[in-house]
Amino acid sequence: MTDSIVTPLVQPGAFSDLLTEILRNGAQRLLPTAVEEEVLSFIEAHASKRLYDVRAHILRHGHLLERDIQTGIGSVRVF
């Protein structure tokens, strides 16, 4: 008799349960907002810093492209 008790491992990011998908979707909506708020807070905190010609020292030069961020539930795509 050759019964196998080998259990295949789930690969990172290959979750298929409903709860993980709900968490991943929530993180995709929450992370961009949280990052945006953090950037705005940083810029505001350093608004008084000026260059020698009185231009702002800290500037925002746009946004990054869509990318994946590694989280506890696996990779999450943010925009």
Buried (B, 14 or more C-beta within 10 A) or exposed (E): EEEEEEEEEEEEEEBEEEEBEEBBEEBBEEBBEEBEEEEEEEEEEEEEEEEEEEEEEEEEEEEEEEEEEEEEBBEBEBE
